[in-house]
Amino acid sequence: MTWDGCDIVECVAGKMSGEPVIKGTRVLAQTIVDNYESGSSVEEISENYPHIPVDAIRKVLAFHERHQLVP
């Protein structure tokens, strides 16, 4: 999946090997998605990553949901 167009995700060469991360952090966007898909609630994810605002977590999840490839 590409994160192009998600305003809170960035890819920076040399930061986490250029993988998409939440802006201003070293947390992979996919990590947020994986946690959610594994059964963690938004609140639990926020507790695990307190430096990421709940609104940012919700935006990442919503962007991911909207941009899934339909088989």
PQR file with spaces between the fields and no chain letter, atoms N, CA, C, O and H, PARSE charges and radii, in Angstrom:
ATOM       1  N    MET     1       0.848   -1.182    0.000 -0.4000 1.5000
ATOM       2  CA   MET     1       0.000    0.000    0.000 -0.0000 2.0000
ATOM       3  C    MET     1       0.888    1.238    0.000  0.5500 1.7000
ATOM       4  O    MET     1       1.935    1.268    0.647 -0.5500 1.4000
ATOM       5  N    THR     2       0.460    2.242   -0.724 -0.4000 1.5000
ATOM       6  CA   THR     2       1.182    3.508   -0.732 -0.0000 2.0000
ATOM       7  C    THR     2       0.493    4.504    0.194  0.5500 1.7000
ATOM       8  O    THR     2      -0.734    4.552    0.279 -0.5500 1.4000
ATOM       9  H    THR     2      -0.391    2.217   -1.250  0.4000 1.0000
ATOM      10  N    TRP     3       1.298    5.286    0.877 -0.4000 1.5000
ATOM      11  CA   TRP     3       0.765    6.278    1.806 -0.0000 2.0000
ATOM      12  C    TRP     3       0.768    7.667    1.181  0.5500 1.7000
ATOM      13  O    TRP     3       0.524    8.655    1.874 -0.5500 1.4000
ATOM      14  H    TRP     3       2.295    5.247    0.808  0.4000 1.0000
ATOM      15  N    ASP     4       1.042    7.755   -0.129 -0.4000 1.5000
ATOM      16  CA   ASP     4       1.016    9.046   -0.822 -0.0000 2.0000
ATOM      17  C    ASP     4      -0.343    9.693   -0.632  0.5500 1.7000
ATOM      18  O    ASP     4      -1.379    9.064   -0.845 -0.5500 1.4000
ATOM      19  H    ASP     4       1.240    6.952   -0.691  0.4000 1.0000
ATOM      20  N    GLY     5      -0.329   10.939   -0.233 -0.4000 1.5000
ATOM      21  CA   GLY     5      -1.583   11.663   -0.044 -0.0000 2.0000
ATOM      22  C    GLY     5      -2.053   11.695    1.400  0.5500 1.7000
ATOM      23  O    GLY     5      -3.004   12.405    1.725 -0.5500 1.4000
ATOM      24  H    GLY     5       0.512   11.451   -0.060  0.4000 1.0000
ATOM      25  N    CYS     6      -1.403   10.939    2.268 -0.4000 1.5000
ATOM      26  CA   CYS     6      -1.749   10.982    3.694 -0.0000 2.0000
ATOM      27  C    CYS     6      -0.892   12.064    4.338  0.5500 1.7000
ATOM      28  O    CYS     6       0.325   11.916    4.449 -0.5500 1.4000
ATOM      29  H    CYS     6      -0.630   10.362    2.005  0.4000 1.0000
ATOM      30  N    ASP     7      -1.523   13.139    4.758 -0.4000 1.5000
ATOM      31  CA   ASP     7      -0.779   14.309    5.216 -0.0000 2.0000
ATOM      32  C    ASP     7      -0.048   14.130    6.551  0.5500 1.7000
ATOM      33  O    ASP     7       0.735   14.997    6.938 -0.5500 1.4000
ATOM      34  H    ASP     7      -2.511   13.259    4.668  0.4000 1.0000
ATOM      35  N    ILE     8      -0.282   13.051    7.242 -0.4000 1.5000
ATOM      36  CA   ILE     8       0.428   12.852    8.514 -0.0000 2.0000
ATOM      37  C    ILE     8       1.470   11.750    8.440  0.5500 1.7000
ATOM      38  O    ILE     8       2.036   11.352    9.459 -0.5500 1.4000
ATOM      39  H    ILE     8      -0.918   12.346    6.928  0.4000 1.0000
ATOM      40  N    VAL     9       1.724   11.257    7.233 -0.4000 1.5000
ATOM      41  CA   VAL     9       2.734   10.213    7.030 -0.0000 2.0000
ATOM      42  C    VAL     9       3.809   10.770    6.110  0.5500 1.7000
ATOM      43  O    VAL     9       3.518   11.439    5.118 -0.5500 1.4000
ATOM      44  H    VAL     9       1.265   11.581    6.405  0.4000 1.0000
ATOM      45  N    GLU    10       5.060   10.479    6.462 -0.4000 1.5000
ATOM      46  CA   GLU    10       6.175   10.936    5.643 -0.0000 2.0000
ATOM      47  C    GLU    10       7.174    9.819    5.421  0.5500 1.7000
ATOM      48  O    GLU    10       7.274    8.891    6.224 -0.5500 1.4000
ATOM      49  H    GLU    10       5.296    9.936    7.267  0.4000 1.0000
ATOM      50  N    CYS    11       7.909    9.913    4.334 -0.4000 1.5000
ATOM      51  CA   CYS    11       9.016    9.011    4.039 -0.0000 2.0000
ATOM      52  C    CYS    11      10.262    9.882    3.942  0.5500 1.7000
ATOM      53  O    CYS    11      10.344   10.776    3.099 -0.5500 1.4000
ATOM      54  H    CYS    11       7.828   10.667    3.681  0.4000 1.0000
ATOM      55  N    VAL    12      11.224    9.614    4.806 -0.4000 1.5000
ATOM      56  CA   VAL    12      12.450   10.400    4.826 -0.0000 2.0000
ATOM      57  C    VAL    12      13.622    9.448    4.651  0.5500 1.7000
ATOM      58  O    VAL    12      13.801    8.513    5.432 -0.5500 1.4000
ATOM      59  H    VAL    12      11.158    8.888    5.490  0.4000 1.0000
ATOM      60  N    ALA    13      14.416    9.696    3.618 -0.4000 1.5000
ATOM      61  CA   ALA    13      15.598    8.861    3.384 -0.0000 2.0000
ATOM      62  C    ALA    13      16.468    8.888    4.641  0.5500 1.7000
ATOM      63  O    ALA    13      16.736    9.955    5.195 -0.5500 1.4000
ATOM      64  H    ALA    13      14.271   10.455    2.984  0.4000 1.0000
ATOM      65  N    GLY    14      16.901    7.725    5.081 -0.4000 1.5000
ATOM      66  CA   GLY    14      17.742    7.631    6.261 -0.0000 2.0000
ATOM      67  C    GLY    14      16.980    7.533    7.575  0.5500 1.7000
ATOM      68  O    GLY    14      17.582    7.329    8.629 -0.5500 1.4000
ATOM      69  H    GLY    14      16.683    6.859    4.631  0.4000 1.0000
ATOM      70  N    LYS    15      15.690    7.675    7.518 -0.4000 1.5000
ATOM      71  CA   LYS    15      14.862    7.550    8.727 -0.0000 2.0000
ATOM      72  C    LYS    15      14.026    6.298    8.560  0.5500 1.7000
ATOM      73  O    LYS    15      13.155    6.242    7.693 -0.5500 1.4000
ATOM      74  H    LYS    15      15.201    7.841    6.661  0.4000 1.0000
ATOM      75  N    MET    16      14.281    5.301    9.376 -0.4000 1.5000
ATOM      76  CA   MET    16      13.568    4.022    9.308 -0.0000 2.0000
ATOM      77  C    MET    16      13.644    3.448    7.887  0.5500 1.7000
ATOM      78  O    MET    16      12.664    2.918    7.363 -0.5500 1.4000
ATOM      79  H    MET    16      14.989    5.346   10.080  0.4000 1.0000
ATOM      80  N    SER    17      14.814    3.564    7.286 -0.4000 1.5000
ATOM      81  CA   SER    17      15.085    3.040    5.939 -0.0000 2.0000
ATOM      82  C    SER    17      14.142    3.608    4.879  0.5500 1.7000
ATOM      83  O    SER    17      13.883    2.964    3.862 -0.5500 1.4000
ATOM      84  H    SER    17      15.610    3.995    7.711  0.4000 1.0000
ATOM      85  N    GLY    18      13.632    4.815    5.120 -0.4000 1.5000
ATOM      86  CA   GLY    18      12.745    5.451    4.154 -0.0000 2.0000
ATOM      87  C    GLY    18      11.327    4.929    4.166  0.5500 1.7000
ATOM      88  O    GLY    18      10.523    5.291    3.307 -0.5500 1.4000
ATOM      89  H    GLY    18      13.842    5.338    5.946  0.4000 1.0000
ATOM      90  N    GLU    19      11.007    4.073    5.140 -0.4000 1.5000
ATOM      91  CA   GLU    19       9.642    3.534    5.262 -0.0000 2.0000
ATOM      92  C    GLU    19       8.680    4.634    5.729  0.5500 1.7000
ATOM      93  O    GLU    19       9.113    5.577    6.391 -0.5500 1.4000
ATOM      94  H    GLU    19      11.660    3.779    5.838  0.4000 1.0000
ATOM      95  N    PRO    20       7.392    4.536    5.400 -0.5600 1.5000
ATOM      96  CA   PRO    20       6.410    5.539    5.816  0.2800 2.0000
ATOM      97  C    PRO    20       6.232    5.543    7.337  0.5500 1.7000
ATOM      98  O    PRO    20       5.921    4.518    7.943 -0.5500 1.4000
ATOM      99  N    VAL    21       6.436    6.718    7.936 -0.4000 1.5000
ATOM     100  CA   VAL    21       6.294    6.888    9.382 -0.0000 2.0000
ATOM     101  C    VAL    21       5.322    8.030    9.676  0.5500 1.7000
ATOM     102  O    VAL    21       5.057    8.878    8.824 -0.5500 1.4000
ATOM     103  H    VAL    21       6.689    7.551    7.444  0.4000 1.0000
ATOM     104  N    ILE    22       4.804    8.029   10.892 -0.4000 1.5000
ATOM     105  CA   ILE    22       3.988    9.149   11.346 -0.0000 2.0000
ATOM     106  C    ILE    22       4.917   10.355   11.434  0.5500 1.7000
ATOM     107  O    ILE    22       5.989   10.267   12.032 -0.5500 1.4000
ATOM     108  H    ILE    22       5.019    7.340   11.584  0.4000 1.0000
ATOM     109  N    LYS    23       4.517   11.477   10.844 -0.4000 1.5000
ATOM     110  CA   LYS    23       5.372   12.662   10.827 -0.0000 2.0000
ATOM     111  C    LYS    23       5.866   13.005   12.228  0.5500 1.7000
ATOM     112  O    LYS    23       5.114   12.992   13.203 -0.5500 1.4000
ATOM     113  H    LYS    23       3.646   11.548   10.358  0.4000 1.0000
ATOM     114  N    GLY    24       7.153   13.312   12.290 -0.4000 1.5000
ATOM     115  CA   GLY    24       7.764   13.716   13.548 -0.0000 2.0000
ATOM     116  C    GLY    24       8.094   12.565   14.480  0.5500 1.7000
ATOM     117  O    GLY    24       8.525   12.786   15.612 -0.5500 1.4000
ATOM     118  H    GLY    24       7.764   13.323   11.498  0.4000 1.0000
ATOM     119  N    THR    25       7.894   11.327   14.012 -0.4000 1.5000
ATOM     120  CA   THR    25       8.178   10.162   14.861 -0.0000 2.0000
ATOM     121  C    THR    25       9.003    9.150   14.065  0.5500 1.7000
ATOM     122  O    THR    25       9.330    9.363   12.898 -0.5500 1.4000
ATOM     123  H    THR    25       7.544   11.147   13.093  0.4000 1.0000
ATOM     124  N    ARG    26       9.323    8.056   14.729 -0.4000 1.5000
ATOM     125  CA   ARG    26       9.963    6.927   14.073 -0.0000 2.0000
ATOM     126  C    ARG    26       9.024    5.719   14.107  0.5500 1.7000
ATOM     127  O    ARG    26       9.467    4.574   14.011 -0.5500 1.4000
ATOM     128  H    ARG    26       9.057    7.883   15.678  0.4000 1.0000
ATOM     129  N    VAL    27       7.734    5.986   14.243 -0.4000 1.5000
ATOM     130  CA   VAL    27       6.724    4.924   14.291 -0.0000 2.0000
ATOM     131  C    VAL    27       6.185    4.697   12.889  0.5500 1.7000
ATOM     132  O    VAL    27       5.649    5.608   12.258 -0.5500 1.4000
ATOM     133  H    VAL    27       7.374    6.916   14.321  0.4000 1.0000
ATOM     134  N    LEU    28       6.337    3.467   12.411 -0.4000 1.5000
ATOM     135  CA   LEU    28       5.838    3.128   11.082 -0.0000 2.0000
ATOM     136  C    LEU    28       4.317    3.232   11.042  0.5500 1.7000
ATOM     137  O    LEU    28       3.632    2.806   11.972 -0.5500 1.4000
ATOM     138  H    LEU    28       6.773    2.727   12.923  0.4000 1.0000
ATOM     139  N    ALA    29       3.802    3.796    9.970 -0.4000 1.5000
ATOM     140  CA   ALA    29       2.349    3.868    9.787 -0.0000 2.0000
ATOM     141  C    ALA    29       1.763    2.464    9.822  0.5500 1.7000
ATOM     142  O    ALA    29       0.692    2.249   10.389 -0.5500 1.4000
ATOM     143  H    ALA    29       4.358    4.143    9.214  0.4000 1.0000
ATOM     144  N    GLN    30       2.454    1.518    9.222 -0.4000 1.5000
ATOM     145  CA   GLN    30       1.971    0.140    9.180 -0.0000 2.0000
ATOM     146  C    GLN    30       1.893   -0.469   10.580  0.5500 1.7000
ATOM     147  O    GLN    30       1.060   -1.341   10.826 -0.5500 1.4000
ATOM     148  H    GLN    30       3.324    1.693    8.761  0.4000 1.0000
ATOM     149  N    THR    31       2.743   -0.024   11.492 -0.4000 1.5000
ATOM     150  CA   THR    31       2.700   -0.522   12.874 -0.0000 2.0000
ATOM     151  C    THR    31       1.367   -0.171   13.524  0.5500 1.7000
ATOM     152  O    THR    31       0.788   -0.983   14.246 -0.5500 1.4000
ATOM     153  H    THR    31       3.420    0.685   11.292  0.4000 1.0000
ATOM     154  N    ILE    32       0.887    1.040   13.267 -0.4000 1.5000
ATOM     155  CA   ILE    32      -0.407    1.462   13.805 -0.0000 2.0000
ATOM     156  C    ILE    32      -1.506    0.568   13.247  0.5500 1.7000
ATOM     157  O    ILE    32      -2.366    0.091   13.987 -0.5500 1.4000
ATOM     158  H    ILE    32       1.358    1.699   12.681  0.4000 1.0000
ATOM     159  N    VAL    33      -1.471    0.345   11.938 -0.4000 1.5000
ATOM     160  CA   VAL    33      -2.471   -0.502   11.284 -0.0000 2.0000
ATOM     161  C    VAL    33      -2.399   -1.925   11.820  0.5500 1.7000
ATOM     162  O    VAL    33      -3.427   -2.526   12.134 -0.5500 1.4000
ATOM     163  H    VAL    33      -0.773    0.733   11.336  0.4000 1.0000
ATOM     164  N    ASP    34      -1.191   -2.465   11.925 -0.4000 1.5000
ATOM     165  CA   ASP    34      -1.022   -3.838   12.420 -0.0000 2.0000
ATOM     166  C    ASP    34      -1.558   -3.998   13.840  0.5500 1.7000
ATOM     167  O    ASP    34      -2.210   -4.994   14.152 -0.5500 1.4000
ATOM     168  H    ASP    34      -0.356   -1.978   11.670  0.4000 1.0000
ATOM     169  N    ASN    35      -1.283   -3.017   14.696 -0.4000 1.5000
ATOM     170  CA   ASN    35      -1.803   -3.068   16.062 -0.0000 2.0000
ATOM     171  C    ASN    35      -3.322   -3.099   16.063  0.5500 1.7000
ATOM     172  O    ASN    35      -3.934   -3.879   16.793 -0.5500 1.4000
ATOM     173  H    ASN    35      -0.753   -2.208   14.442  0.4000 1.0000
ATOM     174  N    TYR    36      -3.927   -2.252   15.246 -0.4000 1.5000
ATOM     175  CA   TYR    36      -5.382   -2.174   15.184 -0.0000 2.0000
ATOM     176  C    TYR    36      -5.972   -3.475   14.653  0.5500 1.7000
ATOM     177  O    TYR    36      -6.950   -3.994   15.192 -0.5500 1.4000
ATOM     178  H    TYR    36      -3.429   -1.618   14.653  0.4000 1.0000
ATOM     179  N    GLU    37      -5.369   -3.989   13.595 -0.4000 1.5000
ATOM     180  CA   GLU    37      -5.878   -5.228   12.994 -0.0000 2.0000
ATOM     181  C    GLU    37      -5.654   -6.440   13.895  0.5500 1.7000
ATOM     182  O    GLU    37      -6.307   -7.469   13.726 -0.5500 1.4000
ATOM     183  H    GLU    37      -4.575   -3.567   13.157  0.4000 1.0000
ATOM     184  N    SER    38      -4.739   -6.322   14.846 -0.4000 1.5000
ATOM     185  CA   SER    38      -4.492   -7.408   15.802 -0.0000 2.0000
ATOM     186  C    SER    38      -5.421   -7.330   17.008  0.5500 1.7000
ATOM     187  O    SER    38      -5.345   -8.151   17.922 -0.5500 1.4000
ATOM     188  H    SER    38      -4.208   -5.486   14.984  0.4000 1.0000
ATOM     189  N    GLY    39      -6.301   -6.325   16.995 -0.4000 1.5000
ATOM     190  CA   GLY    39      -7.298   -6.237   18.055 -0.0000 2.0000
ATOM     191  C    GLY    39      -7.120   -5.107   19.046  0.5500 1.7000
ATOM     192  O    GLY    39      -7.947   -4.951   19.944 -0.5500 1.4000
ATOM     193  H    GLY    39      -6.362   -5.657   16.253  0.4000 1.0000
ATOM     194  N    SER    40      -6.069   -4.312   18.913 -0.4000 1.5000
ATOM     195  CA   SER    40      -5.891   -3.172   19.810 -0.0000 2.0000
ATOM     196  C    SER    40      -6.859   -2.067   19.432  0.5500 1.7000
ATOM     197  O    SER    40      -7.077   -1.797   18.251 -0.5500 1.4000
ATOM     198  H    SER    40      -5.397   -4.439   18.183  0.4000 1.0000
ATOM     199  N    SER    41      -7.431   -1.434   20.430 -0.4000 1.5000
ATOM     200  CA   SER    41      -8.313   -0.290   20.182 -0.0000 2.0000
ATOM     201  C    SER    41      -7.455    0.952   19.944  0.5500 1.7000
ATOM     202  O    SER    41      -6.254    0.950   20.214 -0.5500 1.4000
ATOM     203  H    SER    41      -7.254   -1.652   21.389  0.4000 1.0000
ATOM     204  N    VAL    42      -8.077    1.994   19.443 -0.4000 1.5000
ATOM     205  CA   VAL    42      -7.366    3.257   19.238 -0.0000 2.0000
ATOM     206  C    VAL    42      -6.796    3.740   20.565  0.5500 1.7000
ATOM     207  O    VAL    42      -5.679    4.255   20.615 -0.5500 1.4000
ATOM     208  H    VAL    42      -9.053    1.996   19.223  0.4000 1.0000
ATOM     209  N    GLU    43      -7.553    3.577   21.623 -0.4000 1.5000
ATOM     210  CA   GLU    43      -7.100    4.017   22.944 -0.0000 2.0000
ATOM     211  C    GLU    43      -5.882    3.212   23.406  0.5500 1.7000
ATOM     212  O    GLU    43      -4.956    3.773   23.990 -0.5500 1.4000
ATOM     213  H    GLU    43      -8.460    3.158   21.582  0.4000 1.0000
ATOM     214  N    GLU    44      -5.880    1.912   23.149 -0.4000 1.5000
ATOM     215  CA   GLU    44      -4.730    1.083   23.521 -0.0000 2.0000
ATOM     216  C    GLU    44      -3.496    1.471   22.707  0.5500 1.7000
ATOM     217  O    GLU    44      -2.387    1.517   23.240 -0.5500 1.4000
ATOM     218  H    GLU    44      -6.633    1.456   22.674  0.4000 1.0000
ATOM     219  N    ILE    45      -3.686    1.746   21.437 -0.4000 1.5000
ATOM     220  CA   ILE    45      -2.566    2.172   20.599 -0.0000 2.0000
ATOM     221  C    ILE    45      -2.024    3.495   21.126  0.5500 1.7000
ATOM     222  O    ILE    45      -0.810    3.690   21.189 -0.5500 1.4000
ATOM     223  H    ILE    45      -4.587    1.709   21.004  0.4000 1.0000
ATOM     224  N    SER    46      -2.910    4.393   21.499 -0.4000 1.5000
ATOM     225  CA   SER    46      -2.498    5.682   22.058 -0.0000 2.0000
ATOM     226  C    SER    46      -1.710    5.505   23.355  0.5500 1.7000
ATOM     227  O    SER    46      -0.758    6.243   23.607 -0.5500 1.4000
ATOM     228  H    SER    46      -3.896    4.235   21.448  0.4000 1.0000
ATOM     229  N    GLU    47      -2.095    4.546   24.163 -0.4000 1.5000
ATOM     230  CA   GLU    47      -1.352    4.271   25.401 -0.0000 2.0000
ATOM     231  C    GLU    47       0.046    3.748   25.092  0.5500 1.7000
ATOM     232  O    GLU    47       1.005    4.073   25.792 -0.5500 1.4000
ATOM     233  H    GLU    47      -2.869    3.947   23.958  0.4000 1.0000
ATOM     234  N    ASN    48       0.160    2.934   24.035 -0.4000 1.5000
ATOM     235  CA   ASN    48       1.453    2.384   23.652 -0.0000 2.0000
ATOM     236  C    ASN    48       2.352    3.413   22.976  0.5500 1.7000
ATOM     237  O    ASN    48       3.577    3.309   23.045 -0.5500 1.4000
ATOM     238  H    ASN    48      -0.620    2.670   23.466  0.4000 1.0000
ATOM     239  N    TYR    49       1.755    4.397   22.328 -0.4000 1.5000
ATOM     240  CA   TYR    49       2.485    5.443   21.619 -0.0000 2.0000
ATOM     241  C    TYR    49       1.941    6.807   22.065  0.5500 1.7000
ATOM     242  O    TYR    49       1.306    7.504   21.273 -0.5500 1.4000
ATOM     243  H    TYR    49       0.760    4.482   22.272  0.4000 1.0000
ATOM     244  N    PRO    50       2.183    7.193   23.323 -0.5600 1.5000
ATOM     245  CA   PRO    50       1.566    8.405   23.872  0.2800 2.0000
ATOM     246  C    PRO    50       2.000    9.697   23.177  0.5500 1.7000
ATOM     247  O    PRO    50       1.343   10.727   23.329 -0.5500 1.4000
ATOM     248  N    HIS    51       3.083    9.658   22.426 -0.4000 1.5000
ATOM     249  CA   HIS    51       3.539   10.853   21.717 -0.0000 2.0000
ATOM     250  C    HIS    51       2.812   11.056   20.383  0.5500 1.7000
ATOM     251  O    HIS    51       3.028   12.061   19.706 -0.5500 1.4000
ATOM     252  H    HIS    51       3.617    8.821   22.302  0.4000 1.0000
ATOM     253  N    ILE    52       1.955   10.108   20.007 -0.4000 1.5000
ATOM     254  CA   ILE    52       1.157   10.245   18.788 -0.0000 2.0000
ATOM     255  C    ILE    52      -0.272   10.598   19.195  0.5500 1.7000
ATOM     256  O    ILE    52      -0.914    9.835   19.917 -0.5500 1.4000
ATOM     257  H    ILE    52       1.779    9.291   20.558  0.4000 1.0000
ATOM     258  N    PRO    53      -0.773   11.740   18.743 -0.5600 1.5000
ATOM     259  CA   PRO    53      -2.137   12.133   19.103  0.2800 2.0000
ATOM     260  C    PRO    53      -3.175   11.118   18.607  0.5500 1.7000
ATOM     261  O    PRO    53      -3.008   10.517   17.545 -0.5500 1.4000
ATOM     262  N    VAL    54      -4.227   10.937   19.374 -0.4000 1.5000
ATOM     263  CA   VAL    54      -5.300   10.016   19.008 -0.0000 2.0000
ATOM     264  C    VAL    54      -5.855   10.373   17.634  0.5500 1.7000
ATOM     265  O    VAL    54      -6.172    9.486   16.842 -0.5500 1.4000
ATOM     266  H    VAL    54      -4.362   11.424   20.237  0.4000 1.0000
ATOM     267  N    ASP    55      -5.974   11.658   17.350 -0.4000 1.5000
ATOM     268  CA   ASP    55      -6.482   12.089   16.049 -0.0000 2.0000
ATOM     269  C    ASP    55      -5.588   11.585   14.915  0.5500 1.7000
ATOM     270  O    ASP    55      -6.091   11.196   13.861 -0.5500 1.4000
ATOM     271  H    ASP    55      -5.716   12.379   17.993  0.4000 1.0000
ATOM     272  N    ALA    56      -4.281   11.587   15.117 -0.4000 1.5000
ATOM     273  CA   ALA    56      -3.349   11.091   14.092 -0.0000 2.0000
ATOM     274  C    ALA    56      -3.525    9.593   13.889  0.5500 1.7000
ATOM     275  O    ALA    56      -3.470    9.108   12.759 -0.5500 1.4000
ATOM     276  H    ALA    56      -3.872   11.902   15.974  0.4000 1.0000
ATOM     277  N    ILE    57      -3.734    8.865   14.967 -0.4000 1.5000
ATOM     278  CA   ILE    57      -3.967    7.413   14.866 -0.0000 2.0000
ATOM     279  C    ILE    57      -5.231    7.158   14.048  0.5500 1.7000
ATOM     280  O    ILE    57      -5.244    6.302   13.163 -0.5500 1.4000
ATOM     281  H    ILE    57      -3.779    9.259   15.885  0.4000 1.0000
ATOM     282  N    ARG    58      -6.270    7.892   14.345 -0.4000 1.5000
ATOM     283  CA   ARG    58      -7.531    7.728   13.611 -0.0000 2.0000
ATOM     284  C    ARG    58      -7.369    8.080   12.132  0.5500 1.7000
ATOM     285  O    ARG    58      -7.935    7.405   11.272 -0.5500 1.4000
ATOM     286  H    ARG    58      -6.259    8.587   15.064  0.4000 1.0000
ATOM     287  N    LYS    59      -6.607    9.123   11.831 -0.4000 1.5000
ATOM     288  CA   LYS    59      -6.388    9.511   10.436 -0.0000 2.0000
ATOM     289  C    LYS    59      -5.633    8.422    9.673  0.5500 1.7000
ATOM     290  O    LYS    59      -5.967    8.116    8.528 -0.5500 1.4000
ATOM     291  H    LYS    59      -6.147    9.671   12.529  0.4000 1.0000
ATOM     292  N    VAL    60      -4.622    7.842   10.308 -0.4000 1.5000
ATOM     293  CA   VAL    60      -3.862    6.767    9.660 -0.0000 2.0000
ATOM     294  C    VAL    60      -4.775    5.580    9.375  0.5500 1.7000
ATOM     295  O    VAL    60      -4.748    5.019    8.279 -0.5500 1.4000
ATOM     296  H    VAL    60      -4.351    8.091   11.238  0.4000 1.0000
ATOM     297  N    LEU    61      -5.573    5.203   10.349 -0.4000 1.5000
ATOM     298  CA   LEU    61      -6.475    4.067   10.165 -0.0000 2.0000
ATOM     299  C    LEU    61      -7.531    4.353    9.091  0.5500 1.7000
ATOM     300  O    LEU    61      -7.848    3.478    8.286 -0.5500 1.4000
ATOM     301  H    LEU    61      -5.595    5.659   11.239  0.4000 1.0000
ATOM     302  N    ALA    62      -8.065    5.557    9.079 -0.4000 1.5000
ATOM     303  CA   ALA    62      -9.078    5.917    8.084 -0.0000 2.0000
ATOM     304  C    ALA    62      -8.463    5.940    6.681  0.5500 1.7000
ATOM     305  O    ALA    62      -9.077    5.461    5.728 -0.5500 1.4000
ATOM     306  H    ALA    62      -7.807    6.267    9.734  0.4000 1.0000
ATOM     307  N    PHE    63      -7.260    6.494    6.554 -0.4000 1.5000
ATOM     308  CA   PHE    63      -6.592    6.524    5.254 -0.0000 2.0000
ATOM     309  C    PHE    63      -6.343    5.101    4.770  0.5500 1.7000
ATOM     310  O    PHE    63      -6.589    4.785    3.606 -0.5500 1.4000
ATOM     311  H    PHE    63      -6.762    6.883    7.328  0.4000 1.0000
ATOM     312  N    HIS    64      -5.863    4.258    5.649 -0.4000 1.5000
ATOM     313  CA   HIS    64      -5.599    2.868    5.295 -0.0000 2.0000
ATOM     314  C    HIS    64      -6.877    2.178    4.829  0.5500 1.7000
ATOM     315  O    HIS    64      -6.870    1.456    3.831 -0.5500 1.4000
ATOM     316  H    HIS    64      -5.663    4.515    6.594  0.4000 1.0000
ATOM     317  N    GLU    65      -7.954    2.395    5.539 -0.4000 1.5000
ATOM     318  CA   GLU    65      -9.243    1.781    5.184 -0.0000 2.0000
ATOM     319  C    GLU    65      -9.712    2.230    3.793  0.5500 1.7000
ATOM     320  O    GLU    65     -10.178    1.419    2.993 -0.5500 1.4000
ATOM     321  H    GLU    65      -7.960    2.981    6.349  0.4000 1.0000
ATOM     322  N    ARG    66      -9.583    3.518    3.521 -0.4000 1.5000
ATOM     323  CA   ARG    66     -10.035    4.067    2.232 -0.0000 2.0000
ATOM     324  C    ARG    66      -9.185    3.612    1.054  0.5500 1.7000
ATOM     325  O    ARG    66      -9.656    3.611   -0.083 -0.5500 1.4000
ATOM     326  H    ARG    66      -9.205    4.177    4.171  0.4000 1.0000
ATOM     327  N    HIS    67      -7.943    3.228    1.311 -0.4000 1.5000
ATOM     328  CA   HIS    67      -7.023    2.932    0.224 -0.0000 2.0000
ATOM     329  C    HIS    67      -6.653    1.460    0.109  0.5500 1.7000
ATOM     330  O    HIS    67      -5.626    1.121   -0.479 -0.5500 1.4000
ATOM     331  H    HIS    67      -7.560    3.229    2.235  0.4000 1.0000
ATOM     332  N    GLN    68      -7.463    0.605    0.655 -0.4000 1.5000
ATOM     333  CA   GLN    68      -7.243   -0.826    0.508 -0.0000 2.0000
ATOM     334  C    GLN    68      -7.588   -1.268   -0.898  0.5500 1.7000
ATOM     335  O    GLN    68      -8.542   -0.776   -1.500 -0.5500 1.4000
ATOM     336  H    GLN    68      -8.297    0.880    1.133  0.4000 1.0000
ATOM     337  N    LEU    69      -6.815   -2.188   -1.410 -0.4000 1.5000
ATOM     338  CA   LEU    69      -7.110   -2.756   -2.719 -0.0000 2.0000
ATOM     339  C    LEU    69      -8.227   -3.779   -2.563  0.5500 1.7000
ATOM     340  O    LEU    69      -8.169   -4.642   -1.687 -0.5500 1.4000
ATOM     341  H    LEU    69      -6.039   -2.587   -0.921  0.4000 1.0000
ATOM     342  N    VAL    70      -9.221   -3.681   -3.396 -0.4000 1.5000
ATOM     343  CA   VAL    70     -10.333   -4.626   -3.360 -0.0000 2.0000
ATOM     344  C    VAL    70     -10.006   -5.766   -4.319  0.5500 1.7000
ATOM     345  O    VAL    70      -9.745   -5.529   -5.499 -0.5500 1.4000
ATOM     346  H    VAL    70      -9.267   -2.980   -4.107  0.4000 1.0000
ATOM     347  N    PRO    71     -10.019   -7.019   -3.812 -0.5600 1.5000
ATOM     348  CA   PRO    71      -9.673   -8.159   -4.688  0.2800 2.0000
ATOM     349  C    PRO    71     -10.702   -8.382   -5.774  0.5500 1.7000
ATOM     350  O    PRO    71     -10.556   -9.296   -6.585 -0.5500 1.4000
